[in-house]
């Protein structure tokens, strides 16, 4: 699914997952999805999904909202409110 890419700091190869995969995972879950649901949909561990989603949030592509002990993600401008 992902593309291998060398990490500039460690020199290790990592797998890069396209942002569109994360957006599509949110869409498939009705426009609102938890971190674990997104990770499972893409086939990554939860930590990988969380880090990618946080970067996407910083870039204004997605929003997060705490619901209980979980973060729920929505696509920027497409809130379910």
C-alpha positions, 0 to 999 in steps of 0.5 A: 500500500505504501511507498518506501522512503528513506528517513533523513534523520535515521537513514532507515527506510520507512513506508510512506502512506499517501494522505488520500488513503487517510482521507478515504478511510475517514470518508468510508467511515461516514466522514468521522472515524477514530484513530484505530478505525483509520489505522485498521482501514489503511493497514498501519499500526495506531501510532503511525496513523496518529502521527500522520493524522496529527501532521494532516491536522497541522496542515488543515486537512483534518480536524480532531475532537476528543470523544471519551478516551478517543480522538475522532477525526473529520475532514476539514470543512466537512464536520458532521455537526 
